[in-house]
Amino acid sequence: MKNIFFIALLSLLAFNCKNKAEAEIKTVEVATANTAQKLDPNAIYAKAEFTVEGMTCMMGCAKTIENKLAKMDGVKSAKVDFDKKLAMVEYNEAMVTPENLTETVALVSDTYKVSDMKTVDSFSTGKACDANCAEACCANKTAEEKAACDQDCKKACCAEKA
């Protein structure tokens, strides 16, 4: 009788303690932004462009900054171009200032620095010229020709790189 009891106890322990790892389901509440922002049709929207220094990657840096700017109250649209290090934001002038945009970028990380903040009528779409671009394409011209074609020369260099 002892042997039968011992075998039953041993088999009960063996089959009940399987060390089977089951997925534990947890419910976590996440605060979500209101994706359907209400835009005031009577508001005056301004467009700002500025350089963001300190970005090291497109997904981690540029997209994070873009999302933070886009979630701001009063921001109609935000786009951050990692390659050009350029942020383009359309915002309600009554609710957002350029200083607010600078502060928001700085709050994402201390490594990001905003510079060259300017209000524009339309966003830049062309590729940025290199610092030596004008010199390279105007190298064989006289001083007078260089002065006369400086802007055209930069555009030509940009067109070549685009």
N, C-alpha and C positions, 0 to 999 in steps of 0.2 A: 504494500500500500504506500509506503514511503517513496518507493521508486516511481510509482505512477504519479503521485503528487508532485515530486521533484521534476519529472519530465513535463508535466502540465504547466507548472510554474515557469520552467525554463522556456518552453515554447511560447507561453503567453508573453513573457518579457522580450523574447526574440522577435516576435511578429508585431508587437506594439511599439517598439523603439526602433523605427526604421531610419531615423535621421534623415528623413525626407524633407528637403528644402522646398517649402511652398512660398510662392510670392505673397508678400504681405501687401494688402491694398490699403493705402492711406489717402484720405481726402484732404487736400491742401487748398485753402482759399487764396486766390491770387488777385491782387488789385489790377484791374484792367482799365486802360484809358478809354475814354469815350471816343470811339473811332469816327463817329458821325458828328463832328464838330459843327456847331451852328455858326454859319458865317453871316455876318451882318451885310445885307445887300446895299445899305446906305453908307457903309464904312469906306474910308479912304485907305487903300492898300498901297504900301510903298514896297519897293524892291531893294534889297541890300545884298551886296557881294563883299566877301571878305576872305582873307587868306587864313588858313588854320595850319599852324606849324606844330610839329610834334607827332603827327600821325605816322604809324608804322605799317598799317595794313588796311585793306579795303573793308573787310567784314567787321573786324573788331573795333576799329577806330572810326572810320568814315561813316559806317552805317549806324553806329551807336550815337555819334554826334547828330547825324541826320534825324534819327528817331527822337532824340531829346528835343531838338528844335521843332520838329513837326508836332509834338505833343503839347507845346506851349499854347496857352490860351491866346487867341488873336493871331496865330500863325496860320496862314492859308496854305502855304507849301514850303517845303525845305528840301534842298538837294545838296549833297556834299560830294564833290568830285575828288577822289583820292589822288589821281594822277596829277591834276593841276593844283591840288591843295586849296581848292576853292569851294566856299560855301555860298549858296544862293538861296535867299529866304524872302518870301513875300509875306508881309505882315500888316496888321491893322495898326495904323499910326496912333490911334487913341489908346490902344491896349499894350503895345510893345514899343520899346525904344531900342536903338542900336546897343545901348549899354546892357539892356536885358539879354540880348543875344550873346554878347560877350560874356556875361556872367554865366549863362547857361552852358556855354562851351567850357568855361573854366571849371564849372562844377562837375562836369563829366570826369575830368582828370586834371591834375596840376601840370601835366606834361603838354597840354594843348594851349597854344598861345594864338590869340586873334590879332591880326594886323591888317592894315590897308582896308579898313571899313569904309565903304562908300555906298551912297544911295544912287541907284541907276534907273534909267527908264526901261531898259530891257536887259535880260541876262546875257552874259558872254557865252557864245557858242563856239568861237574859234579856238584853235589850239594856241597856247602861250608860246611866244618866241623865246629863244635862248638869248642870253645876254650878248653873245658875240654874233648873233645871227645877222644883224645889219652889216657888221664889218666884213663878214665872209662874202656876202653877195655884192657888196659895193667895193670890194677890194681893188678892182682894176679901174676905178673911175677917179676923175680929178676931184679936188676939194669942192668946186662949184657943183659938179654933178652929184657928189655925195650929199651936199646940203639940199639940193633940189629933189633928190629921190629918196630921202631918208625914210619917209613914211611908206612910199611904194615899195621900197626895198624890203622893209620889215614884213609887209604883207606878202611879198613874193616868197620870202624865206618861210613864212608860216605856211603858205600854200604848199611849198615843197615838202614840209614835214608832216602835213595833215594826212 
